[in-house]
């Protein structure tokens, strides 16, 4: 039994579905990621971090500046490495 299969959504009905977040360029994993990326152009993590508190600015096209984004992406990659250490994968 795989727990991972519970969170991955295979949607063959939409062949244009993106696999990567437009903002942080990480893979979209959960159903929420995919839905939010369709709606807002970013994954759930990015949306919670940057978009949710700025809904109206976001709609007008606001995005974090390059420096903030780079720092954020670095943070995420460090977090991923740490998770890999913990899970041993
Ligand atoms: Zn993202």
PDB file of the backbone (N, CA, C, O) and the ligand in Angstrom, with CONECT records:
HET     ZN  A 101       1
ATOM      1  N   UNK A   1       0.847  -1.206   0.000  1.00  0.00           N
ATOM      2  CA  UNK A   1       0.000   0.000   0.000  1.00  0.00           C
ATOM      3  C   UNK A   1       0.872   1.241   0.000  1.00  0.00           C
ATOM      4  O   UNK A   1       1.819   1.345   0.780  1.00  0.00           O
ATOM      5  N   UNK A   2       0.557   2.164  -0.860  1.00  0.00           N
ATOM      6  CA  UNK A   2       1.342   3.396  -0.931  1.00  0.00           C
ATOM      7  C   UNK A   2       0.507   4.588  -0.494  1.00  0.00           C
ATOM      8  O   UNK A   2      -0.597   4.812  -0.990  1.00  0.00           O
ATOM      9  N   UNK A   3       1.053   5.339   0.436  1.00  0.00           N
ATOM     10  CA  UNK A   3       0.346   6.541   0.895  1.00  0.00           C
ATOM     11  C   UNK A   3       0.428   7.651  -0.139  1.00  0.00           C
ATOM     12  O   UNK A   3      -0.456   8.502  -0.230  1.00  0.00           O
ATOM     13  N   UNK A   4       1.501   7.629  -0.914  1.00  0.00           N
ATOM     14  CA  UNK A   4       1.724   8.690  -1.896  1.00  0.00           C
ATOM     15  C   UNK A   4       0.617   8.716  -2.936  1.00  0.00           C
ATOM     16  O   UNK A   4       0.205   9.786  -3.385  1.00  0.00           O
ATOM     17  N   UNK A   5       0.135   7.538  -3.320  1.00  0.00           N
ATOM     18  CA  UNK A   5      -0.874   7.485  -4.372  1.00  0.00           C
ATOM     19  C   UNK A   5      -2.168   8.201  -3.972  1.00  0.00           C
ATOM     20  O   UNK A   5      -2.975   8.553  -4.833  1.00  0.00           O
ATOM     21  N   UNK A   6      -2.362   8.414  -2.678  1.00  0.00           N
ATOM     22  CA  UNK A   6      -3.564   9.122  -2.238  1.00  0.00           C
ATOM     23  C   UNK A   6      -3.536  10.610  -2.569  1.00  0.00           C
ATOM     24  O   UNK A   6      -4.585  11.244  -2.676  1.00  0.00           O
ATOM     25  N   UNK A   7      -2.337  11.169  -2.730  1.00  0.00           N
ATOM     26  CA  UNK A   7      -2.245  12.612  -2.937  1.00  0.00           C
ATOM     27  C   UNK A   7      -1.971  13.001  -4.386  1.00  0.00           C
ATOM     28  O   UNK A   7      -2.148  14.161  -4.757  1.00  0.00           O
ATOM     29  N   UNK A   8      -1.547  12.058  -5.197  1.00  0.00           N
ATOM     30  CA  UNK A   8      -1.260  12.392  -6.592  1.00  0.00           C
ATOM     31  C   UNK A   8      -2.531  12.237  -7.422  1.00  0.00           C
ATOM     32  O   UNK A   8      -3.193  11.199  -7.405  1.00  0.00           O
ATOM     33  N   UNK A   9      -2.845  13.302  -8.143  1.00  0.00           N
ATOM     34  CA  UNK A   9      -4.040  13.274  -8.965  1.00  0.00           C
ATOM     35  C   UNK A   9      -3.631  13.191 -10.423  1.00  0.00           C
ATOM     36  O   UNK A   9      -2.938  14.069 -10.935  1.00  0.00           O
ATOM     37  N   UNK A  10      -4.052  12.161 -11.068  1.00  0.00           N
ATOM     38  CA  UNK A  10      -3.785  12.024 -12.497  1.00  0.00           C
ATOM     39  C   UNK A  10      -5.029  12.520 -13.232  1.00  0.00           C
ATOM     40  O   UNK A  10      -6.113  11.947 -13.123  1.00  0.00           O
ATOM     41  N   UNK A  11      -4.840  13.577 -13.963  1.00  0.00           N
ATOM     42  CA  UNK A  11      -5.963  14.180 -14.661  1.00  0.00           C
ATOM     43  C   UNK A  11      -5.687  14.139 -16.156  1.00  0.00           C
ATOM     44  O   UNK A  11      -5.035  15.026 -16.707  1.00  0.00           O
ATOM     45  N   UNK A  12      -6.190  13.103 -16.798  1.00  0.00           N
ATOM     46  CA  UNK A  12      -5.924  12.949 -18.224  1.00  0.00           C
ATOM     47  C   UNK A  12      -6.878  13.762 -19.091  1.00  0.00           C
ATOM     48  O   UNK A  12      -6.700  13.860 -20.305  1.00  0.00           O
ATOM     49  N   UNK A  13      -7.887  14.340 -18.458  1.00  0.00           N
ATOM     50  CA  UNK A  13      -8.874  15.073 -19.245  1.00  0.00           C
ATOM     51  C   UNK A  13      -8.330  16.422 -19.701  1.00  0.00           C
ATOM     52  O   UNK A  13      -8.829  17.000 -20.667  1.00  0.00           O
ATOM     53  N   UNK A  14      -7.305  16.925 -19.009  1.00  0.00           N
ATOM     54  CA  UNK A  14      -6.737  18.210 -19.367  1.00  0.00           C
ATOM     55  C   UNK A  14      -5.278  18.013 -19.778  1.00  0.00           C
ATOM     56  O   UNK A  14      -4.387  17.936 -18.931  1.00  0.00           O
ATOM     57  N   UNK A  15      -5.051  17.935 -21.072  1.00  0.00           N
ATOM     58  CA  UNK A  15      -3.700  17.631 -21.530  1.00  0.00           C
ATOM     59  C   UNK A  15      -2.749  18.817 -21.378  1.00  0.00           C
ATOM     60  O   UNK A  15      -1.532  18.658 -21.467  1.00  0.00           O
ATOM     61  N   UNK A  16      -3.311  20.009 -21.147  1.00  0.00           N
ATOM     62  CA  UNK A  16      -2.457  21.187 -20.964  1.00  0.00           C
ATOM     63  C   UNK A  16      -2.084  21.431 -19.512  1.00  0.00           C
ATOM     64  O   UNK A  16      -1.452  22.434 -19.180  1.00  0.00           O
ATOM     65  N   UNK A  17      -2.478  20.512 -18.659  1.00  0.00           N
ATOM     66  CA  UNK A  17      -2.202  20.698 -17.244  1.00  0.00           C
ATOM     67  C   UNK A  17      -0.703  20.852 -17.005  1.00  0.00           C
ATOM     68  O   UNK A  17       0.112  20.067 -17.490  1.00  0.00           O
ATOM     69  N   UNK A  18      -0.372  21.877 -16.249  1.00  0.00           N
ATOM     70  CA  UNK A  18       1.032  22.121 -15.957  1.00  0.00           C
ATOM     71  C   UNK A  18       1.489  21.251 -14.798  1.00  0.00           C
ATOM     72  O   UNK A  18       0.713  20.913 -13.904  1.00  0.00           O
ATOM     73  N   UNK A  19       2.750  20.901 -14.836  1.00  0.00           N
ATOM     74  CA  UNK A  19       3.308  20.080 -13.777  1.00  0.00           C
ATOM     75  C   UNK A  19       4.139  20.882 -12.803  1.00  0.00           C
ATOM     76  O   UNK A  19       4.498  20.401 -11.729  1.00  0.00           O
ATOM     77  N   UNK A  20       4.447  22.122 -13.190  1.00  0.00           N
ATOM     78  CA  UNK A  20       5.360  22.922 -12.389  1.00  0.00           C
ATOM     79  C   UNK A  20       4.713  24.233 -11.982  1.00  0.00           C
ATOM     80  O   UNK A  20       3.918  24.814 -12.721  1.00  0.00           O
ATOM     81  N   UNK A  21       5.071  24.679 -10.793  1.00  0.00           N
ATOM     82  CA  UNK A  21       4.589  25.970 -10.314  1.00  0.00           C
ATOM     83  C   UNK A  21       5.242  27.080 -11.138  1.00  0.00           C
ATOM     84  O   UNK A  21       6.448  27.044 -11.384  1.00  0.00           O
ATOM     85  N   UNK A  22       4.454  28.058 -11.560  1.00  0.00           N
ATOM     86  CA  UNK A  22       4.994  29.158 -12.358  1.00  0.00           C
ATOM     87  C   UNK A  22       5.946  30.031 -11.557  1.00  0.00           C
ATOM     88  O   UNK A  22       6.844  30.665 -12.110  1.00  0.00           O
ATOM     89  N   UNK A  23       5.738  30.053 -10.260  1.00  0.00           N
ATOM     90  CA  UNK A  23       6.497  30.977  -9.427  1.00  0.00           C
ATOM     91  C   UNK A  23       7.780  30.338  -8.885  1.00  0.00           C
ATOM     92  O   UNK A  23       8.879  30.825  -9.150  1.00  0.00           O
ATOM     93  N   UNK A  24       7.637  29.265  -8.137  1.00  0.00           N
ATOM     94  CA  UNK A  24       8.827  28.674  -7.507  1.00  0.00           C
ATOM     95  C   UNK A  24       9.449  27.566  -8.362  1.00  0.00           C
ATOM     96  O   UNK A  24      10.553  27.102  -8.078  1.00  0.00           O
ATOM     97  N   UNK A  25       8.734  27.147  -9.405  1.00  0.00           N
ATOM     98  CA  UNK A  25       9.214  26.121 -10.333  1.00  0.00           C
ATOM     99  C   UNK A  25       9.383  24.743  -9.691  1.00  0.00           C
ATOM    100  O   UNK A  25      10.121  23.895 -10.193  1.00  0.00           O
ATOM    101  N   UNK A  26       8.689  24.540  -8.576  1.00  0.00           N
ATOM    102  CA  UNK A  26       8.676  23.204  -7.988  1.00  0.00           C
ATOM    103  C   UNK A  26       7.534  22.403  -8.596  1.00  0.00           C
ATOM    104  O   UNK A  26       6.574  22.959  -9.130  1.00  0.00           O
ATOM    105  N   UNK A  27       7.663  21.097  -8.504  1.00  0.00           N
ATOM    106  CA  UNK A  27       6.618  20.247  -9.077  1.00  0.00           C
ATOM    107  C   UNK A  27       5.324  20.383  -8.286  1.00  0.00           C
ATOM    108  O   UNK A  27       5.339  20.510  -7.062  1.00  0.00           O
ATOM    109  N   UNK A  28       4.212  20.356  -9.003  1.00  0.00           N
ATOM    110  CA  UNK A  28       2.907  20.408  -8.356  1.00  0.00           C
ATOM    111  C   UNK A  28       2.569  18.995  -7.902  1.00  0.00           C
ATOM    112  O   UNK A  28       2.516  18.066  -8.708  1.00  0.00           O
ATOM    113  N   UNK A  29       2.344  18.847  -6.615  1.00  0.00           N
ATOM    114  CA  UNK A  29       2.151  17.499  -6.083  1.00  0.00           C
ATOM    115  C   UNK A  29       0.685  17.217  -5.755  1.00  0.00           C
ATOM    116  O   UNK A  29       0.109  16.235  -6.225  1.00  0.00           O
ATOM    117  N   UNK A  30       0.103  18.080  -4.954  1.00  0.00           N
ATOM    118  CA  UNK A  30      -1.240  17.779  -4.461  1.00  0.00           C
ATOM    119  C   UNK A  30      -2.323  18.336  -5.391  1.00  0.00           C
ATOM    120  O   UNK A  30      -2.052  19.146  -6.278  1.00  0.00           O
ATOM    121  N   UNK A  31      -3.514  17.890  -5.168  1.00  0.00           N
ATOM    122  CA  UNK A  31      -4.668  18.384  -5.903  1.00  0.00           C
ATOM    123  C   UNK A  31      -4.810  19.894  -5.706  1.00  0.00           C
ATOM    124  O   UNK A  31      -5.114  20.629  -6.645  1.00  0.00           O
ATOM    125  N   UNK A  32      -4.586  20.339  -4.473  1.00  0.00           N
ATOM    126  CA  UNK A  32      -4.631  21.769  -4.158  1.00  0.00           C
ATOM    127  C   UNK A  32      -3.615  22.554  -4.984  1.00  0.00           C
ATOM    128  O   UNK A  32      -3.924  23.624  -5.509  1.00  0.00           O
ATOM    129  N   UNK A  33      -2.404  22.015  -5.095  1.00  0.00           N
ATOM    130  CA  UNK A  33      -1.354  22.657  -5.898  1.00  0.00           C
ATOM    131  C   UNK A  33      -1.843  22.884  -7.324  1.00  0.00           C
ATOM    132  O   UNK A  33      -1.698  23.968  -7.890  1.00  0.00           O
ATOM    133  N   UNK A  34      -2.420  21.840  -7.878  1.00  0.00           N
ATOM    134  CA  UNK A  34      -2.848  21.890  -9.274  1.00  0.00           C
ATOM    135  C   UNK A  34      -3.987  22.894  -9.454  1.00  0.00           C
ATOM    136  O   UNK A  34      -4.001  23.683 -10.398  1.00  0.00           O
ATOM    137  N   UNK A  35      -4.935  22.841  -8.529  1.00  0.00           N
ATOM    138  CA  UNK A  35      -6.073  23.760  -8.612  1.00  0.00           C
ATOM    139  C   UNK A  35      -5.626  25.202  -8.439  1.00  0.00           C
ATOM    140  O   UNK A  35      -6.050  26.089  -9.180  1.00  0.00           O
ATOM    141  N   UNK A  36      -4.770  25.426  -7.456  1.00  0.00           N
ATOM    142  CA  UNK A  36      -4.312  26.793  -7.194  1.00  0.00           C
ATOM    143  C   UNK A  36      -3.440  27.311  -8.322  1.00  0.00           C
ATOM    144  O   UNK A  36      -3.479  28.496  -8.653  1.00  0.00           O
ATOM    145  N   UNK A  37      -2.653  26.424  -8.911  1.00  0.00           N
ATOM    146  CA  UNK A  37      -1.811  26.860 -10.028  1.00  0.00           C
ATOM    147  C   UNK A  37      -2.670  27.257 -11.234  1.00  0.00           C
ATOM    148  O   UNK A  37      -2.353  28.203 -11.954  1.00  0.00           O
ATOM    149  N   UNK A  38      -3.747  26.525 -11.433  1.00  0.00           N
ATOM    150  CA  UNK A  38      -4.675  26.859 -12.508  1.00  0.00           C
ATOM    151  C   UNK A  38      -5.322  28.215 -12.256  1.00  0.00           C
ATOM    152  O   UNK A  38      -5.462  29.037 -13.161  1.00  0.00           O
ATOM    153  N   UNK A  39      -5.713  28.424 -11.001  1.00  0.00           N
ATOM    154  CA  UNK A  39      -6.465  29.612 -10.633  1.00  0.00           C
ATOM    155  C   UNK A  39      -5.570  30.839 -10.443  1.00  0.00           C
ATOM    156  O   UNK A  39      -5.890  31.937 -10.899  1.00  0.00           O
ATOM    157  N   UNK A  40      -4.449  30.628  -9.762  1.00  0.00           N
ATOM    158  CA  UNK A  40      -3.626  31.772  -9.374  1.00  0.00           C
ATOM    159  C   UNK A  40      -2.233  31.785  -9.993  1.00  0.00           C
ATOM    160  O   UNK A  40      -1.492  32.757  -9.845  1.00  0.00           O
ATOM    161  N   UNK A  41      -1.882  30.716 -10.681  1.00  0.00           N
ATOM    162  CA  UNK A  41      -0.564  30.670 -11.303  1.00  0.00           C
ATOM    163  C   UNK A  41       0.560  30.342 -10.352  1.00  0.00           C
ATOM    164  O   UNK A  41       1.713  30.693 -10.606  1.00  0.00           O
ATOM    165  N   UNK A  42       0.240  29.667  -9.251  1.00  0.00           N
ATOM    166  CA  UNK A  42       1.309  29.217  -8.355  1.00  0.00           C
ATOM    167  C   UNK A  42       0.802  28.071  -7.498  1.00  0.00           C
ATOM    168  O   UNK A  42      -0.401  27.833  -7.400  1.00  0.00           O
ATOM    169  N   UNK A  43       1.752  27.357  -6.872  1.00  0.00           N
ATOM    170  CA  UNK A  43       1.389  26.217  -6.037  1.00  0.00           C
ATOM    171  C   UNK A  43       0.818  26.687  -4.693  1.00  0.00           C
ATOM    172  O   UNK A  43       0.808  27.880  -4.391  1.00  0.00           O
ATOM    173  N   UNK A  44       0.351  25.739  -3.910  1.00  0.00           N
ATOM    174  CA  UNK A  44      -0.267  26.073  -2.630  1.00  0.00           C
ATOM    175  C   UNK A  44       0.720  26.787  -1.696  1.00  0.00           C
ATOM    176  O   UNK A  44       0.372  27.759  -1.025  1.00  0.00           O
ATOM    177  N   UNK A  45       1.943  26.285  -1.672  1.00  0.00           N
ATOM    178  CA  UNK A  45       2.971  26.866  -0.805  1.00  0.00           C
ATOM    179  C   UNK A  45       3.200  28.346  -1.146  1.00  0.00           C
ATOM    180  O   UNK A  45       3.250  29.195  -0.256  1.00  0.00           O
ATOM    181  N   UNK A  46       3.335  28.637  -2.424  1.00  0.00           N
ATOM    182  CA  UNK A  46       3.546  30.023  -2.858  1.00  0.00           C
ATOM    183  C   UNK A  46       2.316  30.873  -2.561  1.00  0.00           C
ATOM    184  O   UNK A  46       2.422  32.026  -2.143  1.00  0.00           O
ATOM    185  N   UNK A  47       1.163  30.284  -2.785  1.00  0.00           N
ATOM    186  CA  UNK A  47      -0.068  31.026  -2.564  1.00  0.00           C
ATOM    187  C   UNK A  47      -0.201  31.417  -1.094  1.00  0.00           C
ATOM    188  O   UNK A  47      -0.530  32.559  -0.772  1.00  0.00           O
ATOM    189  N   UNK A  48       0.059  30.452  -0.206  1.00  0.00           N
ATOM    190  CA  UNK A  48      -0.045  30.730   1.230  1.00  0.00           C
ATOM    191  C   UNK A  48       1.005  31.750   1.659  1.00  0.00           C
ATOM    192  O   UNK A  48       0.749  32.607   2.505  1.00  0.00           O
ATOM    193  N   UNK A  49       2.159  31.646   1.075  1.00  0.00           N
ATOM    194  CA  UNK A  49       3.273  32.512   1.449  1.00  0.00           C
ATOM    195  C   UNK A  49       3.101  33.933   0.902  1.00  0.00           C
ATOM    196  O   UNK A  49       3.333  34.908   1.616  1.00  0.00           O
ATOM    197  N   UNK A  50       2.700  34.042  -0.351  1.00  0.00           N
ATOM    198  CA  UNK A  50       2.687  35.359  -0.998  1.00  0.00           C
ATOM    199  C   UNK A  50       1.303  35.848  -1.405  1.00  0.00           C
ATOM    200  O   UNK A  50       1.005  37.038  -1.300  1.00  0.00           O
ATOM    201  N   UNK A  51       0.463  34.935  -1.867  1.00  0.00           N
ATOM    202  CA  UNK A  51      -0.763  35.362  -2.527  1.00  0.00           C
ATOM    203  C   UNK A  51      -1.939  35.627  -1.610  1.00  0.00           C
ATOM    204  O   UNK A  51      -2.664  36.608  -1.774  1.00  0.00           O
ATOM    205  N   UNK A  52      -2.121  34.740  -0.640  1.00  0.00           N
ATOM    206  CA  UNK A  52      -3.364  34.771   0.121  1.00  0.00           C
ATOM    207  C   UNK A  52      -3.587  36.092   0.855  1.00  0.00           C
ATOM    208  O   UNK A  52      -4.715  36.577   0.941  1.00  0.00           O
ATOM    209  N   UNK A  53      -2.524  36.661   1.374  1.00  0.00           N
ATOM    210  CA  UNK A  53      -2.672  37.910   2.119  1.00  0.00           C
ATOM    211  C   UNK A  53      -2.750  39.127   1.191  1.00  0.00           C
ATOM    212  O   UNK A  53      -2.984  40.245   1.649  1.00  0.00           O
ATOM    213  N   UNK A  54      -2.555  38.909  -0.096  1.00  0.00           N
ATOM    214  CA  UNK A  54      -2.551  40.025  -1.054  1.00  0.00           C
ATOM    215  C   UNK A  54      -3.457  39.704  -2.244  1.00  0.00           C
ATOM    216  O   UNK A  54      -3.118  39.998  -3.390  1.00  0.00           O
ATOM    217  N   UNK A  55      -4.584  39.114  -1.967  1.00  0.00           N
ATOM    218  CA  UNK A  55      -5.448  38.640  -3.053  1.00  0.00           C
ATOM    219  C   UNK A  55      -5.663  39.677  -4.153  1.00  0.00           C
ATOM    220  O   UNK A  55      -5.536  39.362  -5.336  1.00  0.00           O
ATOM    221  N   UNK A  56      -5.989  40.919  -3.767  1.00  0.00           N
ATOM    222  CA  UNK A  56      -6.322  41.901  -4.803  1.00  0.00           C
ATOM    223  C   UNK A  56      -5.081  42.328  -5.588  1.00  0.00           C
ATOM    224  O   UNK A  56      -5.139  42.486  -6.807  1.00  0.00           O
ATOM    225  N   UNK A  57      -3.950  42.518  -4.883  1.00  0.00           N
ATOM    226  CA  UNK A  57      -2.703  42.851  -5.592  1.00  0.00           C
ATOM    227  C   UNK A  57      -2.307  41.710  -6.517  1.00  0.00           C
ATOM    228  O   UNK A  57      -1.863  41.911  -7.647  1.00  0.00           O
ATOM    229  N   UNK A  58      -2.487  40.500  -5.987  1.00  0.00           N
ATOM    230  CA  UNK A  58      -2.124  39.315  -6.767  1.00  0.00           C
ATOM    231  C   UNK A  58      -2.910  39.284  -8.075  1.00  0.00           C
ATOM    232  O   UNK A  58      -2.352  39.020  -9.141  1.00  0.00           O
ATOM    233  N   UNK A  59      -4.203  39.555  -7.981  1.00  0.00           N
ATOM    234  CA  UNK A  59      -5.052  39.558  -9.174  1.00  0.00           C
ATOM    235  C   UNK A  59      -4.608  40.608 -10.174  1.00  0.00           C
ATOM    236  O   UNK A  59      -4.745  40.432 -11.384  1.00  0.00           O
ATOM    237  N   UNK A  60      -4.068  41.712  -9.648  1.00  0.00           N
ATOM    238  CA  UNK A  60      -3.587  42.763 -10.542  1.00  0.00           C
ATOM    239  C   UNK A  60      -2.195  42.454 -11.076  1.00  0.00           C
ATOM    240  O   UNK A  60      -1.631  43.232 -11.846  1.00  0.00           O
ATOM    241  N   UNK A  61      -1.647  41.327 -10.668  1.00  0.00           N
ATOM    242  CA  UNK A  61      -0.377  40.898 -11.245  1.00  0.00           C
ATOM    243  C   UNK A  61       0.824  41.041 -10.324  1.00  0.00           C
ATOM    244  O   UNK A  61       1.963  40.840 -10.748  1.00  0.00           O
ATOM    245  N   UNK A  62       0.574  41.391  -9.060  1.00  0.00           N
ATOM    246  CA  UNK A  62       1.696  41.490  -8.128  1.00  0.00           C
ATOM    247  C   UNK A  62       2.362  40.130  -7.944  1.00  0.00           C
ATOM    248  O   UNK A  62       1.688  39.111  -7.796  1.00  0.00           O
ATOM    249  N   UNK A  63       3.694  40.128  -7.955  1.00  0.00           N
ATOM    250  CA  UNK A  63       4.454  38.920  -7.619  1.00  0.00           C
ATOM    251  C   UNK A  63       5.651  39.348  -6.779  1.00  0.00           C
ATOM    252  O   UNK A  63       6.113  40.484  -6.891  1.00  0.00           O
ATOM    253  N   UNK A  64       6.154  38.450  -5.941  1.00  0.00           N
ATOM    254  CA  UNK A  64       7.323  38.819  -5.130  1.00  0.00           C
ATOM    255  C   UNK A  64       8.494  39.225  -6.026  1.00  0.00           C
ATOM    256  O   UNK A  64       8.648  38.706  -7.132  1.00  0.00           O
ATOM    257  N   UNK A  65       9.320  40.160  -5.538  1.00  0.00           N
ATOM    258  CA  UNK A  65      10.463  40.567  -6.362  1.00  0.00           C
ATOM    259  C   UNK A  65      11.479  39.433  -6.461  1.00  0.00           C
ATOM    260  O   UNK A  65      11.428  38.459  -5.711  1.00  0.00           O
ATOM    261  N   UNK A  66      12.391  39.586  -7.396  1.00  0.00           N
ATOM    262  CA  UNK A  66      13.325  38.515  -7.738  1.00  0.00           C
ATOM    263  C   UNK A  66      14.128  38.039  -6.525  1.00  0.00           C
ATOM    264  O   UNK A  66      14.323  36.843  -6.313  1.00  0.00           O
ATOM    265  N   UNK A  67      14.581  39.005  -5.748  1.00  0.00           N
ATOM    266  CA  UNK A  67      15.422  38.676  -4.597  1.00  0.00           C
ATOM    267  C   UNK A  67      14.646  37.855  -3.569  1.00  0.00           C
ATOM    268  O   UNK A  67      15.143  36.851  -3.059  1.00  0.00           O
ATOM    269  N   UNK A  68      13.437  38.287  -3.274  1.00  0.00           N
ATOM    270  CA  UNK A  68      12.571  37.566  -2.335  1.00  0.00           C
ATOM    271  C   UNK A  68      12.309  36.153  -2.841  1.00  0.00           C
ATOM    272  O   UNK A  68      12.343  35.177  -2.092  1.00  0.00           O
ATOM    273  N   UNK A  69      12.050  36.088  -4.127  1.00  0.00           N
ATOM    274  CA  UNK A  69      11.737  34.804  -4.741  1.00  0.00           C
ATOM    275  C   UNK A  69      12.940  33.855  -4.691  1.00  0.00           C
ATOM    276  O   UNK A  69      12.790  32.668  -4.402  1.00  0.00           O
ATOM    277  N   UNK A  70      14.113  34.382  -4.972  1.00  0.00           N
ATOM    278  CA  UNK A  70      15.319  33.552  -4.938  1.00  0.00           C
ATOM    279  C   UNK A  70      15.561  33.017  -3.525  1.00  0.00           C
ATOM    280  O   UNK A  70      15.898  31.848  -3.341  1.00  0.00           O
ATOM    281  N   UNK A  71      15.385  33.889  -2.537  1.00  0.00           N
ATOM    282  CA  UNK A  71      15.590  33.492  -1.149  1.00  0.00           C
ATOM    283  C   UNK A  71      14.578  32.404  -0.768  1.00  0.00           C
ATOM    284  O   UNK A  71      14.905  31.418  -0.108  1.00  0.00           O
ATOM    285  N   UNK A  72      13.351  32.625  -1.205  1.00  0.00           N
ATOM    286  CA  UNK A  72      12.275  31.682  -0.923  1.00  0.00           C
ATOM    287  C   UNK A  72      12.558  30.312  -1.558  1.00  0.00           C
ATOM    288  O   UNK A  72      12.355  29.273  -0.930  1.00  0.00           O
ATOM    289  N   UNK A  73      13.028  30.328  -2.808  1.00  0.00           N
ATOM    290  CA  UNK A  73      13.328  29.073  -3.504  1.00  0.00           C
ATOM    291  C   UNK A  73      14.473  28.336  -2.817  1.00  0.00           C
ATOM    292  O   UNK A  73      14.472  27.109  -2.723  1.00  0.00           O
ATOM    293  N   UNK A  74      15.444  29.103  -2.343  1.00  0.00           N
ATOM    294  CA  UNK A  74      16.564  28.514  -1.617  1.00  0.00           C
ATOM    295  C   UNK A  74      16.067  27.867  -0.323  1.00  0.00           C
ATOM    296  O   UNK A  74      16.446  26.744   0.010  1.00  0.00           O
ATOM    297  N   UNK A  75      15.219  28.589   0.392  1.00  0.00           N
ATOM    298  CA  UNK A  75      14.607  28.068   1.622  1.00  0.00           C
ATOM    299  C   UNK A  75      13.885  26.752   1.354  1.00  0.00           C
ATOM    300  O   UNK A  75      14.011  25.784   2.104  1.00  0.00           O
ATOM    301  N   UNK A  76      13.138  26.749   0.275  1.00  0.00           N
ATOM    302  CA  UNK A  76      12.387  25.533  -0.055  1.00  0.00           C
ATOM    303  C   UNK A  76      13.318  24.390  -0.391  1.00  0.00           C
ATOM    304  O   UNK A  76      13.056  23.252  -0.001  1.00  0.00           O
ATOM    305  N   UNK A  77      14.393  24.660  -1.103  1.00  0.00           N
ATOM    306  CA  UNK A  77      15.300  23.575  -1.475  1.00  0.00           C
ATOM    307  C   UNK A  77      16.022  23.046  -0.239  1.00  0.00           C
ATOM    308  O   UNK A  77      16.268  21.844  -0.132  1.00  0.00           O
ATOM    309  N   UNK A  78      16.364  23.937   0.697  1.00  0.00           N
ATOM    310  CA  UNK A  78      17.003  23.497   1.945  1.00  0.00           C
ATOM    311  C   UNK A  78      16.030  22.621   2.732  1.00  0.00           C
ATOM    312  O   UNK A  78      16.408  21.583   3.274  1.00  0.00           O
ATOM    313  N   UNK A  79      14.800  23.049   2.783  1.00  0.00           N
ATOM    314  CA  UNK A  79      13.765  22.289   3.481  1.00  0.00           C
ATOM    315  C   UNK A  79      13.605  20.904   2.865  1.00  0.00           C
ATOM    316  O   UNK A  79      13.476  19.906   3.574  1.00  0.00           O
ATOM    317  N   UNK A  80      13.617  20.860   1.530  1.00  0.00           N
ATOM    318  CA  UNK A  80      13.487  19.581   0.844  1.00  0.00           C
ATOM    319  C   UNK A  80      14.658  18.656   1.149  1.00  0.00           C
ATOM    320  O   UNK A  80      14.485  17.450   1.324  1.00  0.00           O
ATOM    321  N   UNK A  81      15.850  19.237   1.209  1.00  0.00           N
ATOM    322  CA  UNK A  81      17.033  18.428   1.528  1.00  0.00           C
ATOM    323  C   UNK A  81      16.901  17.864   2.939  1.00  0.00           C
ATOM    324  O   UNK A  81      17.186  16.691   3.185  1.00  0.00           O
ATOM    325  N   UNK A  82      16.459  18.731   3.872  1.00  0.00           N
ATOM    326  CA  UNK A  82      16.288  18.270   5.246  1.00  0.00           C
ATOM    327  C   UNK A  82      15.246  17.157   5.342  1.00  0.00           C
ATOM    328  O   UNK A  82      15.425  16.185   6.076  1.00  0.00           O
ATOM    329  N   UNK A  83      14.174  17.313   4.601  1.00  0.00           N
ATOM    330  CA  UNK A  83      13.135  16.279   4.584  1.00  0.00           C
ATOM    331  C   UNK A  83      13.689  14.968   4.047  1.00  0.00           C
ATOM    332  O   UNK A  83      13.374  13.887   4.545  1.00  0.00           O
ATOM    333  N   UNK A  84      14.519  15.091   3.021  1.00  0.00           N
ATOM    334  CA  UNK A  84      15.130  13.886   2.459  1.00  0.00           C
ATOM    335  C   UNK A  84      16.026  13.205   3.478  1.00  0.00           C
ATOM    336  O   UNK A  84      16.071  11.978   3.565  1.00  0.00           O
ATOM    337  N   UNK A  85      16.748  14.027   4.259  1.00  0.00           N
ATOM    338  CA  UNK A  85      17.602  13.463   5.313  1.00  0.00           C
ATOM    339  C   UNK A  85      16.778  12.697   6.330  1.00  0.00           C
ATOM    340  O   UNK A  85      17.157  11.616   6.780  1.00  0.00           O
ATOM    341  N   UNK A  86      15.652  13.277   6.679  1.00  0.00           N
ATOM    342  CA  UNK A  86      14.797  12.671   7.703  1.00  0.00           C
ATOM    343  C   UNK A  86      14.172  11.370   7.205  1.00  0.00           C
ATOM    344  O   UNK A  86      14.156  10.354   7.899  1.00  0.00           O
ATOM    345  N   UNK A  87      13.654  11.442   5.966  1.00  0.00           N
ATOM    346  CA  UNK A  87      12.965  10.251   5.449  1.00  0.00           C
ATOM    347  C   UNK A  87      13.940   9.243   4.854  1.00  0.00           C
ATOM    348  O   UNK A  87      13.569   8.100   4.589  1.00  0.00           O
ATOM    349  N   UNK A  88      15.192   9.667   4.643  1.00  0.00           N
ATOM    350  CA  UNK A  88      16.203   8.765   4.123  1.00  0.00           C
ATOM    351  C   UNK A  88      16.018   8.426   2.653  1.00  0.00           C
ATOM    352  O   UNK A  88      16.515   7.404   2.179  1.00  0.00           O
ATOM    353  N   UNK A  89      15.312   9.274   1.939  1.00  0.00           N
ATOM    354  CA  UNK A  89      15.087   8.993   0.520  1.00  0.00           C
ATOM    355  C   UNK A  89      16.131   9.679  -0.347  1.00  0.00           C
ATOM    356  O   UNK A  89      16.097   9.552  -1.571  1.00  0.00           O
TER     357      UNK A  89
HETATM  358 ZN    ZN A 101       5.229  27.540  -6.003  1.00  0.00          ZN
END
